[in-house]
Amino acid sequence: MAGSKHFNRLTPAEAERLAMLSEECGEVIQAVGKILRHGYESYHPADPSTTNRDLLAKELSDLVSVMQMMDGDFSIIDAKDHDAAIAKKLRYTHHQGGEA
């Protein structure tokens, strides 16, 4: 490879943050899959004190932490954009009309 720049022009720190983001997203997906299969209140037999709901909350917290680490990597959306994104998502849902 000629030169010292990587083809994607990421710094090692940027690449590491993206790897961390990918890992945390995967862990959130895994927790959601367990909830869809077994329910929120189910738990692993080796740890009955931690429900799938608890695991999802932990993984989401980890994801938000990595997102905060990436603050300088991209522009965080402002509240107006966030509200618009939620409104767009709600147009395509069937069961988000206020009931649990």
N, C-alpha and C positions, 0 to 999 in steps of 0.2 A: 504494500500500500504506500503510494507516494505521499509525502508530506505527513504532518502530524495530526491533521484534522480527520475525524471519522466522517464517512460519507453522509451521515444524517445530521452532522454539525451539532450534535448534542455534547454537552460537557459530561464528564463522568458523573457529576452530581445530578444533572438533569436526568440522565439515563437511570441512575439509581432511584430517583424519586418516581419515575415512571414505572419501574419494576415494582416498587413498593405499592404504588397505586393499583397496578394490575393484580398483585397478590391480594390486596385487601378487597378489591371488587370480586375476585374469585371466592374469597371466604364469605362475603355477603351472599353471593349466589348459592353457595353450598348451604348456608344457614336457612335461606329461603326455601330451598329444595327440601330440607328436612321438615320444615314447618308444613309445607304443602303435602308431604307424605304422611306425617305423623301428628301434626297439630302443634299449636303454640306451647301447650303445657306438658308435652311429652319431654322426655329426658333420656340421656344415655344411661344404661343400667349401671355403669361404673361411677356415675356422678348424679344421683337423684336430686341433689340440691340445686342443680343448674338446669333450668328449663330451656327449651328451644327459643323461647321468647328472650330469655336472658342472654343466650348466645348471640342472637341477632342484634340485640342492643349493644353488646360488646363489639361485635364486628362493625356495626355502623359507627360506633365511637372511634374505632381504629381508622376507619375510612375517612371520617371527618378530620382526624388528626393529620393524616397524610395529605389531605386536600389543603389544610392550612399550611403545611410545610411547602406546598407548591405555589404559594401566594405570588411569587414573582415570575412563575413560569407561564401564566396566562392571566387574562383579566377575569376576575370573579364577577359574576353578574350582579347587577344592582337589584334592589327590591322590585322595581317596576318590571324588569326583565323576568325576575323570578315569578311574579304574579302572572305575567303573560304566559310563561311556560306551564304553570299549573293550570291556568284556564284552558290552554290548548290540550293538555293531557285529559282534563275532565270531559272534554267534548267527545272523547272516544272511550269513555268508561260506561259500564252498565250498572254498577252498584255503589257509586260514590255520592249518592244524593243526600247524604247526611246520616243515614242509619249505619250502624256498625257492621 
